Amino acid sequence: MTDSPIFSKLANDPDFNDLVIAFVADLPNRTDRILTLIGSGTLDEAADALHQLKGSSGIFGFQPIHLLAKELEKMVRNSDPTIEEKAHELERLCQRASADRN
């Protein structure tokens, strides 16, 4: 897996720049919450948090995050035994998100 940054399709769009910056800044909070919920076995809430992340990452143009959140949401809803490993993969992916290409 590469450690290169991932960018929003909306990166550097002046109409969305502030929103993309705020979304990226909030990603650690979102992933921490998801990991905590999964770790505590609160899977319904984890699935809801993943559903929200899936939607917002799609809206803000972070397709890789959108696709992985979608996959993990399905895994959580099905109580897949590998969800913690996949959640950490999502966390690492979110850490690579960048608000701009500068």
C-alpha positions as CSV (number, residue, x, y, z in Angstrom):
1,M,0.0,0.0,0.0
2,T,1.2,3.4,-0.8
3,D,1.5,6.2,1.7
4,S,0.8,9.0,-0.9
5,P,-1.8,11.6,-0.1
6,I,-5.3,11.2,-1.4
7,F,-7.1,14.2,-2.7
8,S,-10.7,15.3,-3.0
9,K,-12.1,15.8,-6.5
10,L,-13.1,19.2,-5.1
11,A,-9.5,20.1,-4.1
12,N,-8.7,23.7,-4.9
13,D,-12.3,24.5,-5.9
14,P,-12.8,27.9,-4.1
15,D,-16.5,27.2,-3.6
16,F,-15.8,24.1,-1.6
17,N,-12.3,24.6,-0.2
18,D,-13.4,25.5,3.4
19,L,-15.8,22.6,3.5
20,V,-13.1,20.1,2.3
21,I,-10.6,21.5,4.8
22,A,-13.2,21.0,7.6
23,F,-14.0,17.5,6.5
24,V,-10.4,16.4,6.4
25,A,-9.7,18.0,9.8
26,D,-12.6,16.0,11.3
27,L,-11.6,12.7,9.9
28,P,-9.5,11.7,12.9
29,N,-12.5,12.3,15.2
30,R,-14.7,10.2,12.9
31,T,-12.3,7.3,12.7
32,D,-11.6,7.3,16.4
33,R,-15.3,7.1,17.1
34,I,-15.7,4.2,14.6
35,L,-12.8,2.3,16.1
36,T,-14.2,2.9,19.6
37,L,-17.6,1.7,18.7
38,I,-16.3,-1.4,16.9
39,G,-14.0,-2.1,19.8
40,S,-16.9,-1.9,22.3
41,G,-19.1,-4.0,20.2
42,T,-21.6,-1.2,19.6
43,L,-22.0,-2.3,16.0
44,D,-25.3,-0.6,15.1
45,E,-23.8,2.8,16.0
46,A,-20.6,1.9,14.2
47,A,-22.6,1.0,11.1
48,D,-24.4,4.4,11.4
49,A,-21.2,6.3,11.7
50,L,-19.7,4.4,8.7
51,H,-22.8,5.2,6.7
52,Q,-22.4,8.9,7.5
53,L,-18.7,8.7,6.6
54,K,-19.5,6.9,3.4
55,G,-22.0,9.6,2.4
56,S,-19.9,12.6,3.3
57,S,-16.7,11.2,1.8
58,G,-18.6,10.7,-1.4
59,I,-20.0,14.2,-1.4
60,F,-16.6,15.7,-0.7
61,G,-14.9,13.7,-3.5
62,F,-12.8,11.3,-1.5
63,Q,-13.7,8.2,-3.5
64,P,-11.2,5.8,-1.9
65,I,-12.6,6.6,1.6
66,H,-16.2,6.3,0.3
67,L,-15.5,2.9,-1.1
68,L,-13.8,1.5,2.0
69,A,-16.4,3.0,4.3
70,K,-19.1,1.3,2.2
71,E,-17.3,-2.0,2.4
72,L,-16.7,-1.7,6.1
73,E,-20.3,-0.7,6.8
74,K,-21.5,-3.9,5.1
75,M,-19.0,-5.9,7.1
76,V,-20.1,-4.4,10.4
77,R,-23.8,-5.0,9.6
78,N,-22.9,-8.6,8.9
79,S,-20.7,-8.9,12.1
80,D,-17.7,-10.0,10.0
81,P,-14.9,-11.1,12.3
82,T,-12.3,-9.1,10.4
83,I,-14.0,-5.7,11.0
84,E,-11.3,-4.4,13.4
85,E,-8.6,-5.0,10.9
86,K,-10.6,-3.3,8.1
87,A,-11.4,-0.4,10.5
88,H,-7.7,0.2,11.0
89,E,-7.2,0.1,7.3
90,L,-9.9,2.8,7.0
91,E,-8.1,4.9,9.7
92,R,-4.8,4.7,7.8
93,L,-6.5,5.7,4.5
94,C,-8.2,8.7,6.2
95,Q,-4.8,9.8,7.6
96,R,-3.7,10.2,4.0
97,A,-6.5,12.5,3.0
98,S,-5.4,16.0,2.0
99,A,-7.5,19.1,1.6
100,D,-5.6,20.6,-1.3
101,R,-3.0,19.7,-3.9
102,N,-0.5,22.6,-3.0
